[in-house]
Amino acid sequence: MTHPDPPPAPTLRDVAEAAGVHAATASRALNPKTRQQISAETARRVMRAAQALGYQPNSVARSLKTSRTGTVGLVIPDLTNPLFPPIVRGVESVLESGGYHVWIVNTDNDAEREHAKIESLRARQVEGLIIATARLEHPLLRRLHEQGVRMVLINRQVEHLSLPAVTGDDATGVAAAVRHLAGLGHTRIAHLSGPLSTSTGRVRAQAFRHAVRDLGLPGDLVVECAHWSESDGAAALRALLTRDAAFTAVVAGNDLIALGCYDVFAERGLSCPGDVSVIGFNDMPFLDKLRPPLTTVAVPHHELGAEAARMLLDCLGDPGRPARTLLLPVSLVVRGSTAPPGAG
């Protein structure tokens, strides 16, 4: 039994004829980057015709003709970290409205995997990269920069490398956390920092030391976490308790590290905030459901992603523009995990 051949796929010329316009006009209407060159009514007519015919633009042919693929790579370190979905949504919302598609890769904080994933994105000829995995010393990013790859860093910066970056105002957030605890009467405040190999870890640790020094409080209660994780937060707090350091409050490098503190409180029979107050950083989802709900520094992650995407579009439109860093404001969200010392 023979099957009839499927009908040929509709072409751009078919769409143009159905809409009563030239093929060049139809092409402009179907490309978000050139749609504003024609009237809104003509663009709507062309898009209605394309939808009725089931027309699919040949993006491969377009990229060969224009040397542009309309794609951007987004490199994130840990898909399981709840702070990244809103960043991804912010990136997508801006890039998609600009006519770009986003390839997302996850590195699992592994340098070899990161290298392989970025190479796979470059093989797909992405026009630029938004990178959330940067370490202070990052030879791969240095090499990509030297090769002219358009990049924007998000929530990170690299030393001695002039790259556009969007971050939250971490120093102000940490200072607000320390002032809040001091205002409650805490004089022995500890900091469980993120990895000091990252700009985020270093900036927050430095901000903590400056904040306690400005208040005349001790600055020696700092333990570095190897990773931004719950398990590393727990290990760091255990290390602090083993030192028998007297402290009544903890500023955690991020919310996951703060969750690790909750695990240790349960292990050791400690009350929060009665024995120890805790403040996190990021305000990731569901912190208000914890017992006690976690006081934390809120970072506008969706806006971080959106601003990074806008910055990359600026770089693609004007490759010669100088790199700039944008700091977005943060805010302290006070919940039940902080109270005066011995309040329990």
QUIMOLIN-V57456 format. One record per backbone hydrogen bond with DSSP energy under -1.0 kcal/mol. CO is the residue of the C=O (numbers start at 1). NH is the residue of the N-H. E is the energy in kcal/mol with one decimal. If there is no record, write none. Layout:
{{CO;NH;E} {CO;NH;E}}
This chain:
{{11;15;-1.9} {12;16;-2.6} {13;17;-2.5} {14;18;-2.3} {15;19;-2.1} {16;20;-1.0} {16;21;-2.6} {22;26;-2.1} {23;27;-2.4} {24;28;-2.0} {25;29;-2.2} {26;30;-1.8} {31;34;-1.8} {31;35;-1.2} {34;37;-2.0} {35;38;-1.6} {39;43;-2.4} {40;44;-2.4} {41;45;-2.2} {42;46;-2.5} {43;47;-2.5} {44;48;-2.4} {45;49;-2.1} {46;50;-2.6} {47;51;-2.3} {48;52;-2.4} {49;53;-2.1} {50;54;-1.0} {50;55;-2.7} {57;59;-1.4} {58;62;-2.2} {59;63;-2.4} {60;64;-2.0} {61;65;-1.9} {62;66;-2.4} {63;67;-2.2} {70;101;-2.8} {71;127;-3.0} {72;103;-2.9} {73;130;-2.8} {74;105;-2.6} {75;132;-3.0} {76;107;-2.4} {78;81;-1.5} {81;84;-2.0} {84;88;-2.8} {85;89;-2.5} {86;90;-2.1} {87;91;-2.4} {88;92;-2.9} {89;93;-2.5} {90;94;-1.4} {91;95;-2.5} {92;96;-2.8} {94;98;-1.0} {95;100;-3.0} {96;99;-1.5} {101;72;-2.2} {103;74;-3.2} {105;76;-2.5} {107;110;-1.6} {110;114;-2.6} {111;115;-2.3} {112;116;-2.3} {113;117;-2.7} {114;118;-2.6} {115;119;-2.2} {116;120;-1.9} {117;121;-1.9} {118;122;-2.3} {119;123;-2.2} {120;124;-1.1} {121;126;-1.5} {122;125;-1.6} {128;73;-2.5} {129;152;-1.9} {130;75;-2.9} {131;154;-2.5} {136;159;-1.8} {138;142;-1.9} {139;143;-2.5} {140;144;-2.4} {141;145;-2.5} {142;146;-2.2} {143;147;-1.5} {144;149;-2.3} {145;148;-1.6} {150;129;-2.4} {152;131;-2.6} {153;166;-2.2} {158;161;-1.0} {161;163;-1.4} {164;153;-2.9} {165;326;-2.8} {166;155;-3.4} {167;328;-2.7} {168;170;-2.2} {169;173;-1.9} {170;174;-2.6} {171;175;-2.3} {172;176;-2.1} {173;177;-1.9} {174;178;-2.5} {175;179;-2.5} {176;180;-2.1} {177;181;-2.0} {178;182;-2.7} {179;183;-2.4} {180;184;-1.1} {181;186;-2.1} {182;185;-1.2} {188;248;-2.3} {188;249;-1.1} {190;251;-3.0} {191;223;-2.4} {192;253;-2.4} {193;225;-2.3} {195;198;-1.6} {197;136;-3.1} {198;202;-2.3} {199;203;-3.0} {200;204;-2.2} {201;205;-2.0} {202;206;-2.8} {203;207;-2.5} {204;208;-2.1} {205;209;-2.3} {206;210;-2.5} {207;211;-2.4} {208;212;-2.6} {209;213;-2.0} {210;214;-2.4} {211;215;-1.0} {212;217;-3.3} {213;216;-1.5} {220;222;-1.5} {221;191;-3.0} {223;193;-1.8} {227;229;-1.9} {229;233;-2.0} {230;234;-2.2} {231;235;-2.1} {232;236;-2.2} {233;237;-2.1} {234;238;-2.4} {235;239;-2.1} {236;240;-2.0} {237;241;-2.5} {238;242;-2.5} {239;243;-1.5} {240;245;-1.5} {241;244;-1.4} {248;277;-2.4} {249;190;-2.9} {250;279;-2.2} {251;192;-1.6} {254;258;-1.8} {255;259;-2.3} {256;260;-1.6} {257;261;-1.2} {258;262;-1.6} {259;263;-1.6} {260;264;-1.7} {261;265;-2.5} {262;266;-2.0} {263;267;-2.0} {264;268;-2.8} {265;269;-1.0} {265;270;-2.0} {271;275;-2.3} {271;276;-1.9} {277;250;-2.3} {279;252;-3.3} {281;255;-1.6} {282;299;-1.3} {284;287;-1.0} {286;289;-1.6} {287;290;-1.0} {287;294;-1.5} {293;337;-1.0} {295;280;-2.7} {296;333;-3.5} {297;282;-3.5} {298;331;-1.7} {299;301;-2.0} {300;304;-2.2} {301;305;-2.3} {302;306;-2.3} {303;307;-3.0} {304;308;-2.2} {305;309;-2.1} {306;310;-2.3} {307;311;-2.6} {308;312;-2.2} {309;313;-2.4} {310;314;-2.2} {311;315;-2.2} {312;316;-2.7} {313;317;-2.2} {314;318;-2.0} {318;321;-2.2} {324;165;-1.9} {326;167;-2.6} {328;169;-2.3} {331;298;-3.7} {333;296;-2.1} {337;278;-2.1} {340;343;-1.7}}
